[in-house]
Amino acid sequence: MPHRLTREYFKSSEQTGTGTEQSIAHTIGRVPSLVIVVPTNTSNGHTFVEGTHTATAIKVTASSGATYKVIAL
């Protein structure tokens, strides 16, 4: 992978859903062109919905108690 791309990659720490939209700060310096929400606990059929991402934050609504990470490119 070219070095240029590694600076535009962001992976969050584990997040816990609240049932309302959450704002996760990122460091890629622009609106992500791709966001992947990765559930880390799938035992309860949780739902995840992406919001409108910004140049500084990823927006995700996750079921209350759902745990997940986000990857942004």
C-alpha positions as CSV (number, residue, x, y, z in Angstrom):
1,M,0.0,0.0,0.0
2,P,1.5,3.4,-0.9
3,H,2.4,5.6,2.0
4,R,0.0,8.3,0.9
5,L,-3.0,6.0,1.5
6,T,-2.0,5.1,5.1
7,R,-2.4,8.7,6.2
8,E,-6.0,8.7,4.9
9,Y,-7.0,5.6,6.8
10,F,-8.9,5.7,10.2
11,K,-9.9,2.9,12.5
12,S,-11.8,3.8,15.7
13,S,-11.6,2.2,19.1
14,E,-14.6,0.1,20.1
15,Q,-17.8,2.1,20.3
16,T,-21.0,1.3,22.2
17,G,-24.3,2.2,20.6
18,T,-26.8,4.4,22.5
19,G,-29.8,4.2,20.1
20,T,-29.1,7.8,18.9
21,E,-26.7,9.2,16.4
22,Q,-23.1,9.2,17.6
23,S,-20.3,11.4,16.3
24,I,-16.9,9.7,16.1
25,A,-14.0,12.1,15.5
26,H,-11.6,11.0,12.7
27,T,-8.2,12.3,11.5
28,I,-8.3,11.8,7.7
29,G,-9.0,15.5,7.1
30,R,-11.8,15.2,4.6
31,V,-15.2,13.6,4.2
32,P,-14.5,9.8,4.0
33,S,-15.3,8.2,0.6
34,L,-15.9,4.9,2.3
35,V,-17.0,4.0,5.8
36,I,-17.3,0.4,7.1
37,V,-19.1,-0.3,10.4
38,V,-17.8,-3.5,11.9
39,P,-20.0,-5.1,14.6
40,T,-17.9,-6.6,17.4
41,N,-20.9,-8.3,19.1
42,T,-23.5,-9.7,16.8
43,S,-25.3,-11.9,19.3
44,N,-28.4,-9.6,19.7
45,G,-29.3,-8.6,16.1
46,H,-28.3,-5.0,16.5
47,T,-28.8,-2.5,13.8
48,F,-26.4,0.1,12.4
49,V,-27.3,3.2,10.3
50,E,-24.7,5.6,8.8
51,G,-25.5,9.3,8.9
52,T,-24.0,12.2,7.0
53,H,-20.3,12.1,7.6
54,T,-18.2,15.3,7.8
55,A,-14.5,16.2,7.3
56,T,-14.0,15.7,11.1
57,A,-16.6,13.1,12.2
58,I,-18.2,9.8,11.3
59,K,-21.9,9.6,12.1
60,V,-23.4,6.3,13.1
61,T,-26.6,5.3,14.9
62,A,-26.3,1.9,16.5
63,S,-28.8,0.0,18.7
64,S,-28.4,0.6,22.4
65,G,-25.7,-1.7,23.7
66,A,-24.3,-2.7,20.3
67,T,-20.5,-2.6,20.1
68,Y,-18.7,-1.8,16.9
69,K,-15.6,-0.2,15.3
70,V,-15.6,2.0,12.2
71,I,-13.0,2.1,9.4
72,A,-12.9,5.1,7.1
73,L,-11.0,5.7,3.9
